[in-house]
């Protein structure tokens, strides 16, 4: 005859059942529960987001509008700017909502969707930065063959490869992450659905999925960092063959912006996903995540434009065109206004009468061009 469970055993089983309840939604805690600090952070992140969108989409439009920027380097830069704008749009709106309401409830599917698009942007940017390093290598090592090597078809093929790598990586990591079992509590001490806090909530006993997730992330970072490193080694070798010091500095200056972006992006990714979790806290992870999801996408257009004479010249050209077009539209609106037409007509008639009575037909104010312009205004 089996023994009936004791009251203590029944209580333990009940608690265990509650702790292993399947999670159907997540609660994002965000940054702070202090309302005053939340308002300040909201304004800060909103300004960052607007600057990011304005800078990156402005860069895309500038490259499309100015024919002098229709080169392979700026072709890849336009895709980097587009990725940064999407990158921020996946994360920052949710940060703003979290800061307004304090804590935010996110459904399981919404969390998986955000994780998927965030991973696409991050992984694609890794591949694209490696492609841009290879582009700089070809431009500096073989300048005479650069145009024939980097044709439009080649550029689109490299960009398509970067996007394909990002898409396949996002599918793999999302499937492996969200096939894990998540048990209560369902609170994520973070501001979006990122990998480290999700793995902390997992109660699944399948180490294979977690190993695959971490291995693929490390593989992507390592392979692209290796491509960038090898490309820059060849670039340095080509620069050392330049005889003049000024020529070396000018050649390397074309790589300075890209190298700065690479160091910022890969440095934060390495700290976030490849360093030991025992030496970090979630608060440190929040700061690092803000840096590579908010700050770096905002800084990239500034890094590529501050010391770039071609971008500055294209920007001044667009501004001058806008000013000219504004003046043209002003005068067109003036001429289309009937009150102004009648005023100019009456003024012309009055001037003609004064000139005929005064016998000043030969003076500058009484010459025929003014009457011709009056007739033109009357016809309008």
Secondary structure in CASP SS format (residue, H / E / C, confidence):
PFRMAT SS
TARGET T0000
AUTHOR 0000-0000-0000
METHOD secondary structure of the structure
MODEL  1
X C 1.00
X C 1.00
X C 1.00
X C 1.00
X C 1.00
X C 1.00
X H 1.00
X H 1.00
X H 1.00
X H 1.00
X H 1.00
X H 1.00
X H 1.00
X H 1.00
X H 1.00
X H 1.00
X H 1.00
X H 1.00
X H 1.00
X C 1.00
X C 1.00
X E 1.00
X C 1.00
X C 1.00
X E 1.00
X E 1.00
X E 1.00
X E 1.00
X C 1.00
X C 1.00
X C 1.00
X C 1.00
X C 1.00
X C 1.00
X H 1.00
X H 1.00
X H 1.00
X H 1.00
X H 1.00
X H 1.00
X H 1.00
X H 1.00
X H 1.00
X H 1.00
X H 1.00
X H 1.00
X H 1.00
X H 1.00
X H 1.00
X H 1.00
X H 1.00
X H 1.00
X H 1.00
X H 1.00
X H 1.00
X H 1.00
X H 1.00
X H 1.00
X H 1.00
X H 1.00
X H 1.00
X H 1.00
X H 1.00
X H 1.00
X H 1.00
X C 1.00
X H 1.00
X H 1.00
X H 1.00
X C 1.00
X C 1.00
X H 1.00
X H 1.00
X H 1.00
X H 1.00
X H 1.00
X H 1.00
X H 1.00
X H 1.00
X H 1.00
X H 1.00
X H 1.00
X H 1.00
X H 1.00
X H 1.00
X H 1.00
X H 1.00
X H 1.00
X H 1.00
X H 1.00
X H 1.00
X H 1.00
X H 1.00
X H 1.00
X H 1.00
X H 1.00
X H 1.00
X H 1.00
X H 1.00
X H 1.00
X H 1.00
X C 1.00
X C 1.00
X E 1.00
X E 1.00
X E 1.00
X E 1.00
X H 1.00
X H 1.00
X H 1.00
X H 1.00
X H 1.00
X H 1.00
X H 1.00
X H 1.00
X H 1.00
X H 1.00
X H 1.00
X H 1.00
X H 1.00
X H 1.00
X H 1.00
X H 1.00
X H 1.00
X H 1.00
X H 1.00
X H 1.00
X H 1.00
X H 1.00
X H 1.00
X H 1.00
X H 1.00
X H 1.00
X H 1.00
X H 1.00
X H 1.00
X H 1.00
X H 1.00
X H 1.00
X H 1.00
X H 1.00
X C 1.00
X H 1.00
X H 1.00
X H 1.00
X H 1.00
X H 1.00
X H 1.00
X H 1.00
X C 1.00
X C 1.00
X H 1.00
X H 1.00
X H 1.00
X H 1.00
X H 1.00
X H 1.00
X H 1.00
X H 1.00
X H 1.00
X H 1.00
X H 1.00
X H 1.00
X H 1.00
X H 1.00
X H 1.00
X H 1.00
X H 1.00
X H 1.00
X H 1.00
X H 1.00
X H 1.00
X H 1.00
X H 1.00
X H 1.00
X H 1.00
X H 1.00
X H 1.00
X C 1.00
X C 1.00
X C 1.00
X E 1.00
X E 1.00
X C 1.00
X C 1.00
X C 1.00
X E 1.00
X E 1.00
X C 1.00
X C 1.00
X C 1.00
X C 1.00
X C 1.00
X C 1.00
X H 1.00
X H 1.00
X H 1.00
X H 1.00
X H 1.00
X H 1.00
X H 1.00
X E 1.00
X C 1.00
X C 1.00
X C 1.00
X C 1.00
X H 1.00
X H 1.00
X H 1.00
X H 1.00
X H 1.00
X H 1.00
X H 1.00
X H 1.00
X H 1.00
X H 1.00
X H 1.00
X H 1.00
X H 1.00
X H 1.00
X H 1.00
X H 1.00
X H 1.00
X H 1.00
X H 1.00
X H 1.00
X H 1.00
X H 1.00
X H 1.00
X H 1.00
X H 1.00
X H 1.00
X H 1.00
X H 1.00
X H 1.00
X H 1.00
X H 1.00
X H 1.00
X H 1.00
X H 1.00
X C 1.00
X C 1.00
X C 1.00
X C 1.00
X H 1.00
X H 1.00
X H 1.00
X H 1.00
X H 1.00
X H 1.00
X H 1.00
X H 1.00
X H 1.00
X H 1.00
X H 1.00
X H 1.00
X H 1.00
X H 1.00
X H 1.00
X H 1.00
X H 1.00
X H 1.00
X H 1.00
X H 1.00
X H 1.00
X H 1.00
X H 1.00
X H 1.00
X H 1.00
X H 1.00
X H 1.00
X H 1.00
X H 1.00
X C 1.00
X C 1.00
X C 1.00
X H 1.00
X H 1.00
X H 1.00
X C 1.00
X C 1.00
X H 1.00
X H 1.00
X H 1.00
X H 1.00
X H 1.00
X H 1.00
X H 1.00
X H 1.00
X H 1.00
X H 1.00
X H 1.00
X H 1.00
X H 1.00
X H 1.00
X H 1.00
X H 1.00
X H 1.00
X H 1.00
X H 1.00
X H 1.00
X H 1.00
X H 1.00
X H 1.00
X H 1.00
X H 1.00
X C 1.00
X C 1.00
X H 1.00
X H 1.00
X H 1.00
X H 1.00
X H 1.00
X H 1.00
X H 1.00
X H 1.00
X H 1.00
X H 1.00
X H 1.00
X H 1.00
X H 1.00
X H 1.00
X H 1.00
X H 1.00
X H 1.00
X H 1.00
X H 1.00
X H 1.00
X H 1.00
X H 1.00
X H 1.00
X H 1.00
X H 1.00
X H 1.00
X H 1.00
X H 1.00
X C 1.00
X H 1.00
X H 1.00
X H 1.00
X H 1.00
X H 1.00
X H 1.00
X H 1.00
X H 1.00
X H 1.00
X H 1.00
X H 1.00
X H 1.00
X H 1.00
X H 1.00
X H 1.00
X H 1.00
X H 1.00
X H 1.00
X H 1.00
X H 1.00
X H 1.00
X C 1.00
X C 1.00
X C 1.00
X C 1.00
X C 1.00
X H 1.00
X H 1.00
X H 1.00
X C 1.00
X H 1.00
X H 1.00
X H 1.00
X H 1.00
X H 1.00
X H 1.00
X H 1.00
X H 1.00
X H 1.00
X H 1.00
X H 1.00
X H 1.00
X C 1.00
END
